């Protein structure tokens, strides 16, 4: 897996639009689980100063929200423990999964390494275990993925399309997935 700072430079306008669209789903007072990724990292700008509670296994997201929060009325951050996965700022492993299983959220915002006919995939089993814990304890599972992820398959199956409620992307998929509602960022 490329380090996050290198992945963040790919398709930045689309990632920003996707994050803005995803953040519009959140109501004040919601509990939001946020998986680490370069698109989900962009959610920080839209959530930092809102009265929400954010559960994350991403040191980068927690740090970005803390840096952007301008007052006491902003987002509260709950950061899992765990092993720091190299070059990602993600906390993974049994401790992170156990911690995530203790929280129930209105939303789980997830990233993926690839999207195919079967659903979403990601880079590593440890990363996927944390994402699956978020899916299992949320009311609405939302995948954030730009068009470059379509037709790619990463190493580990994250979830099927039927396990997701919403897919937020930057272009209408050629073959819309069966299961989630598809929101195209920037579409009327």
HUCORZI-V689611 format. One line per field, one symbol per residue. ss: DSSP state (a for helix, b for strand, c for the rest). phi: phi as a letter, one per 40 degrees, with the letter a starting at -180 (. if undefined). Layout:
ss=???
phi=???
This chain:
ss=cccaaaaccccaaaaaaaaaaaacccccccbbbbcccaaaacaaaaacccccbbbbcbaaaaaaaaaacccccccbbbbcccbbbccccbbbcaaaaaaaccccbbbbbbcccbbbccbbbbccaaaaaaaaaaaacbbbbbbbccaaabcccccbbbbbaaaccbbbbcccccccccccbbbbcccc
phi=.cddccccccfcccccccccccccccbdgcbbcbccicccdccddcbdbbcbbbbabbcccdcccccccbacccccbbbcchcccdgbgccbgdcccdccccbbbcbbbbbacabbdchbbacadcccdcccccccbbcbcbbbacdcccgbbccbccaccccbcabbabacccbdcchccbbcdgcc
